[in-house]
């Protein structure tokens, strides 16, 4: 057994008591405890300097105090999100439906009535795991594209948890996942994707005024299959309460040059992400 394998097994073993601890606390107290702990410890970690540098590059007009406040808020949200993993099933309970407010669901309902699906695009905002769950609660089944966790045991737990709670088809990034994506798109189903991760390939687009390699997959699907891109954002309103906003769909132009249209749509998605991040950078 390699050192990496031993580390993976230890991490998976430690996950269980951590989840059990947060479960015993209850949703609201677990979220508050996880957020407070991460807000206290996170800014002290060396990796926070990377967050600080990135914020300063993206929004140079901010003061040092404002940057520090954003970093602390980022850690609090991350800590809350981690603690809330122990309670994702609670968000699906009828008595807990008040925790997720949904604005703009008419965009999705309209496409569903027309027999069309769509690409529901967002970023890692607030508790990003709730987007497919909200679709499920509203009666829309969808696929969910995800990046495999480095730890295979943790990855297996997360995939099974998502499948059981959200009912979403779990689609890993990669060749096999690509086939599943095409199947869902061709069948006019909805597909949830988080598209704010760093890429080493794709196409070049602007983000915060800088050149950024960006995935062109959503735009390519929109152009080829005439499926709409539906931007969405989830915000943490307070504690373990959220607002999901679904925005006007972005449609590919049928008479446009395909490559130019892919560039246009990709930039539109980055513009959407940037606008949402500027509004709530933490």
C-alpha positions in Angstrom: 0.0 0.0 0.0 1.5 3.3 -1.1 1.8 6.4 1.1 -0.9 8.1 -1.0 -3.3 5.2 -0.5 -2.7 5.3 3.2 -3.4 9.0 3.3 -6.6 8.6 1.3 -7.9 5.9 3.7 -7.1 8.1 6.7 -8.9 11.1 5.2 -11.9 8.9 4.5 -11.9 7.5 8.0 -11.7 11.1 9.5 -14.6 12.2 7.3 -17.1 10.0 9.2 -16.7 11.4 12.7 -16.5 15.0 11.3 -19.9 14.5 9.5 -21.3 12.8 12.6 -20.2 15.8 14.8 -21.9 18.3 12.5 -25.0 16.1 12.2 -25.4 16.1 16.0 -25.1 19.9 16.1 -28.1 20.4 13.8 -28.1 22.3 10.6 -28.0 25.9 11.9 -25.5 25.4 14.6 -23.3 23.2 12.4 -23.3 25.9 9.7 -22.5 28.6 12.2 -19.7 26.6 13.9 -18.1 25.6 10.6 -18.2 29.1 9.4 -16.8 30.6 12.6 -14.0 28.1 12.8 -13.0 28.6 9.2 -13.2 32.4 9.5 -10.8 32.2 12.5 -8.3 29.7 11.1 -8.5 30.2 7.4 -6.9 33.7 7.1 -3.9 32.4 9.2 -3.1 29.7 6.6 -0.5 30.4 3.9 -2.9 29.7 1.1 -4.8 32.8 2.0 -2.0 34.9 0.5 -2.9 33.4 -2.9 -6.5 34.5 -2.4 -5.4 38.0 -1.3 -3.1 38.3 -4.4 -5.9 37.2 -6.8 -8.4 39.7 -5.3 -5.9 42.5 -5.5 -5.2 41.6 -9.2 -8.9 41.4 -10.0 -10.1 44.4 -8.1 -7.1 46.7 -7.5 -9.2 49.6 -6.2 -10.0 47.7 -3.0 -8.2 48.7 0.2 -6.2 46.2 2.2 -8.9 46.1 4.8 -11.5 45.3 2.2 -9.4 42.6 0.8 -8.9 41.1 4.2 -12.6 41.2 4.9 -13.3 39.4 1.6 -10.8 36.6 2.4 -12.4 36.2 5.9 -15.8 36.0 4.4 -14.7 33.5 1.8 -13.4 31.2 4.6 -16.6 31.6 6.5 -18.7 30.6 3.5 -16.4 27.6 2.8 -16.6 26.5 6.5 -20.4 26.7 6.5 -20.6 24.8 3.2 -18.4 22.0 4.5 -20.5 21.7 7.7 -23.7 21.7 5.6 -22.6 18.6 3.8 -23.8 16.7 6.8 -27.3 18.1 6.4 -27.8 18.2 2.6 -30.8 15.8 3.0 -32.4 18.2 5.4 -32.8 20.9 2.7 -35.1 18.4 0.8 -37.5 18.1 3.7 -40.9 19.8 3.2 -40.5 21.7 6.5 -37.1 23.1 5.4 -38.2 24.3 1.9 -38.1 27.9 3.3 -34.4 27.7 3.3 -34.1 28.0 -0.5 -35.8 30.9 -2.2 -35.9 30.5 -6.0 -36.2 33.6 -8.3 -36.7 33.3 -12.1 -37.7 29.6 -12.3 -40.2 30.7 -15.0 -37.2 30.6 -17.5 -36.7 26.9 -16.9 -40.5 26.2 -16.9 -40.9 27.9 -20.2 -38.2 25.8 -21.9 -39.6 22.6 -20.3 -43.1 23.4 -21.7 -41.5 23.8 -25.1 -39.9 20.4 -24.8 -36.4 21.9 -24.6 -33.7 21.5 -22.0 -30.9 23.8 -21.2 -27.4 24.3 -19.8 -27.8 25.6 -16.2 -24.4 27.4 -15.7 -23.1 28.8 -12.4 -20.0 29.0 -10.3 -18.9 27.9 -6.9 -21.1 30.4 -5.1 -22.5 30.0 -1.5 -23.4 26.3 -1.1 -23.1 25.3 -4.8 -24.4 21.7 -4.0 -27.9 23.1 -3.6 -28.5 24.0 -7.3 -29.3 20.4 -8.5 -31.3 19.9 -5.3 -33.4 22.9 -6.1 -34.1 21.7 -9.6 -35.2 18.3 -8.1 -37.5 20.1 -5.6 -39.1 22.1 -8.4 -39.8 18.8 -10.3 -37.0 19.0 -12.9 -34.6 16.1 -13.3 -31.2 17.0 -14.5 -27.6 15.9 -15.0 -24.8 17.3 -12.9 -21.2 17.6 -14.2 -18.6 17.3 -11.5 -14.8 17.1 -11.1 -13.7 14.0 -9.4 -12.3 14.5 -5.9 -8.6 13.6 -5.6 -9.4 11.1 -2.9 -11.3 8.2 -4.5 -13.0 7.2 -1.3 -14.3 10.7 -0.6 -15.3 11.0 -4.3 -17.4 7.8 -4.1 -19.1 9.1 -0.9 -19.9 12.5 -2.5 -21.2 11.0 -5.8 -23.5 8.6 -3.9 -24.7 11.3 -1.6 -25.5 13.7 -4.5 -27.3 10.9 -6.4 -29.5 9.9 -3.4 -30.4 13.5 -2.4 -30.8 15.3 -5.7 -31.6 12.5 -8.0 -29.3 14.1 -10.6 -27.4 12.0 -13.0 -23.8 12.3 -11.9 -21.5 13.0 -14.9 -17.7 13.1 -14.3 -15.5 15.4 -16.4 -13.7 13.4 -19.1 -14.4 11.2 -22.1 -17.1 9.1 -20.4 -18.8 12.1 -19.0 -18.7 13.7 -22.5 -20.9 10.9 -23.8 -23.4 11.3 -21.0 -23.5 15.0 -21.6 -24.3 14.5 -25.3 -27.0 12.0 -24.5 -28.8 14.4 -22.1 -28.5 17.4 -24.5 -29.8 15.4 -27.4 -32.7 14.3 -25.3 -33.5 18.0 -24.4 -32.8 17.6 -20.7 -31.3 20.0 -18.3 -27.7 19.9 -17.3 -26.1 21.7 -14.4 -22.4 22.8 -14.7 -20.0 24.9 -12.6 -17.8 26.7 -15.1 -15.5 28.9 -12.9 -12.5 26.6 -12.5 -9.1 27.3 -13.9 -8.5 25.7 -17.3 -5.3 24.8 -19.2 -7.2 24.4 -22.4 -10.4 25.7 -24.0 -10.6 29.2 -25.6 -9.2 32.5 -24.5 -11.7 34.9 -23.0 -11.4 37.9 -20.7 -12.1 37.7 -16.9 -11.6 40.9 -14.8 -9.8 42.4 -17.8 -7.3 39.5 -18.0 -6.9 36.8 -20.5 -8.2 33.5 -19.2 -8.4 30.1 -20.7 -12.0 29.2 -20.4 -14.0 26.0 -21.2 -15.8 26.3 -24.5 -17.9 23.2 -24.0 -21.1 24.9 -23.0 -20.9 27.3 -25.9 -20.1 24.5 -28.3 -23.1 22.5 -27.1 -25.3 25.7 -27.4 -24.2 26.3 -31.0 -24.3 22.7 -32.2 -27.6 21.6 -30.5 -29.4 25.0 -30.2 -29.7 24.4 -26.5 -30.0 27.6 -24.4 -27.4 28.6 -21.8 -29.3 29.5 -18.6 -27.1 31.4 -16.1 -27.9 31.0 -12.4 -26.4 32.2 -9.2 -26.9 31.0 -5.6 -26.4 33.5 -2.7 -26.2 32.9 1.0 -28.8 35.3 2.4 -28.1 34.5 6.1 -26.9 31.5 7.9 -28.1 28.3 6.2 -30.6 30.2 4.0 -30.2 30.8 0.3 -31.5 32.6 -2.8 -31.1 31.0 -6.2 -31.6 33.4 -9.1 -32.1 32.1 -12.6 -31.4 34.7 -15.3 -32.5 35.3 -18.9 -31.3 32.5 -21.2 -28.5 33.2 -23.7 -29.3 31.7 -27.1 -26.9 30.9 -29.9 -27.5 32.8 -33.1 -28.3 30.4 -35.9 -26.9 32.6 -38.7 -23.6 33.4 -37.0 -20.2 31.8 -37.7 -20.0 28.8 -35.3 -16.5 29.6 -34.1 -17.2 33.3 -33.6 -20.5 32.4 -31.8 -18.6 30.0 -29.4 -16.2 32.9 -28.5 -19.2 35.3 -28.0 -21.1 32.9 -25.8 -18.0 31.9 -23.8 -17.3 35.6 -23.1 -20.9 36.2 -22.1 -20.6 33.4 -19.5 -17.4 34.9 -18.1 -19.0 38.3 -18.0 -21.9 36.8 -16.0 -19.5 35.2 -13.6 -17.5 38.4 -13.1 -20.6 40.4 -12.5 -21.8 38.0 -9.8 -18.3 37.9 -8.2 -18.0 41.7 -8.1 -21.4 41.9 -6.4 -20.4 39.4 -3.6 -16.7 38.6 -3.9 -16.5 36.6 -0.7 
